[in-house]
């Protein structure tokens, strides 16, 4: 077998010349394997003459083995000769028609897109901004409130306050204000006046108490939102238009969500049992938690700025655009409008490709390796963060581990975890390579940096 490469700018053509001797042994071996298992009328299993097997399966086996050997040898050539390609080899438009059944020798042509040649190096002479996000007392106060709210519980009360939940009997009235015979009746209606769109209806509940009977208009309260009205009145959405009058509502229960008190039970629920014993320690722990999250956010922004800095430093790169576009269309062939999709996203894809090539060099220069432990660590972090969103910071490790293991069973999620691990290690490494231009910034100003 003879393989050669002819380069033209940022593209190249690989020519693979294959002779019968390159594949005939593999074909014979596979046919013999089939013969040991083949069943044909008039012959015992495994006793079918080789000539019969060859006649019936010869063409398909020949095609399969040629294709398999071609793929193996092509990728071996690219790997051994360190040909830096983008995407995968594409059958050349100049490929001559082949007759697999009649021919013994073949010549295959492949078009390949070559990665542009460049070198990116970073050292202490390179300066990149690094934003130190401040944790203010006000932010700690707000986070403490969030934790207290998440750990709170509902209580029944006698007097209504804003954001309380009301439950009771709801019955439709006639034009004179009497109960409408055959009208809508909901024995256990439930709603929060705080979410009413109609201010006049919301005001009806000021000072209300358990046992009070009020006249309300749900249609005005919800600004004729059919979905909300249908849900409240327990009727089909199509029937809402027939029930836009007043209703009698008797308050049977007022439920208020009460934040958790600053006590040991609350501290143990948010953090590890016994880790925090008073409010001052609790606030300190909350501040540390927020600071840790801010470091991750700062590192994320730092890597974005590294990307911009490196892209500017490298400058414009020449890409084989037409061949890349052809490859992307082939990769998205399952989409209904693959060509249109690729055209729409092509410029962005080339931008991402440029960063991918730069990032490869940075990762190699910092000798960053990712193993299974790194992936597991990212899964654990992602799981803890998900629980933390609900104020659950003291979930037993065995449960955290179970959720993480489940996440790692999904190959698509694993790829995301690998990328996170690479980014985390790369940011940590580059902070010790380049000169950091530290800038103190508030959370609000930091968030504005990501606004479109």
Secondary structure, DSSP 8 states (H G I E B T S, - for coil): -EEEEEEETTEEEEEEEE-HHHHHHHHHHHHHHHHTT---TTS-TT-S-HHHHHHHHHHHHHHHHHHHHHHHHHHHHHHHTT--EEEEEEE-TT-----TTT-SSEEEEEEEEE---------TT-EEEEEEE---HHHHHHHHHHHHHHT-EEEEESB--TT-EEEEEEEEB-TTSSB-TT--EEEEEEE-GGG-S-HHHHHTTTT-BTT-EEEE-HHHHTTT-HHHHHHHHTS-GGGGGG--S-EEEEEEEEEEEE---SSHHHHHHHSSTTT--SHHHHHHHHHHHHHHHHHHHHHHHHHHHHHHHHHHHH------HHHHHHHHHHHTTTSTTHHHHHHHHHHHHHHHHHHHHHHHHHHHHTT----HHHHHHHHHHHHHHHHHTTT-----HHHHHHHHHHHTT-HHHHHHHHHHHHHHHHHHHHTTTSEEEEEEE-HHHHHHTT--
